[in-house]
Amino acid sequence: MPADDTGDDLPTRTSDSRWEIARPHGQPMPGGVRMAGFRDRTGGSLDLRVLPQPAVIVVIGLGTGRFRVEGPSGHRSLNGMVAAMSPGPTRVRGEGVACIEVELSPRAAHALLGVPPLELAGTVTALDDLWGPDVRLLREQLAAAGSWQERLALTERFLRRRAAGAPPMAAEVAAAWDTIVAGRGRVRVGDLAASCGWSRKRLWSRFTSQIGLTPKRAAMLVRFDHAARALVAGEPAGDVAAACGYTDQPHLHRDVQALAGCTPGALAGLTSSTGP
């Protein structure tokens, strides 16, 4: 969904443009969770490319409208979806969109999704396939709610119930992810393994099973995320390559092509992604 450029600390806001955007006001979120409500005030058409990003995105559709998802597995009509961190070339279309979008860190996704993140790699999955009757009941409650804040509070309580009793991510895997994020993707797998006292092989296996990406791919994704944001903000590709730790501009070009399926120039023309 379109980005809210006013900052995360604002409560509920109605934009003067196309999108009405609501953020939680007063209730703390579970760790690693961000959410927002979106409504297209114009009733117009949505057509966006789902970009890779270092978070799993859950979209809960409101009302009777459905999303048309076009990706590697074909075309589907969904009223809720889960986009993996690296979802493959996918487009989402719809009319008169209204939804709640939940952004999950890998640690939160590990606790909340109910399936190993590795099973979602490279996909956009129907939310009902993961959460079944529970999410259908939540959708009914959201439809009956009278305000955005009530809908967001219902979703927050739903997530807390799902997280209760969930097995934690291995501390070493969580620390390795945090190191990748703190280093903006500029880390060596050998250094990550040494920092947690594991062999490279063990780190590779445990990290991949709990995060859904290999350590190398995760670092590539985090670095790409910083580069993509800079490109969309209008910064020159050469400057972005240097600032984000790429060897040169062709290196940036190769990574953007591999992850987003387009050139840095085409990516710079995008103004939205799945994340709020």
Disulfide bonds with the S-S distance in Angstrom:
none
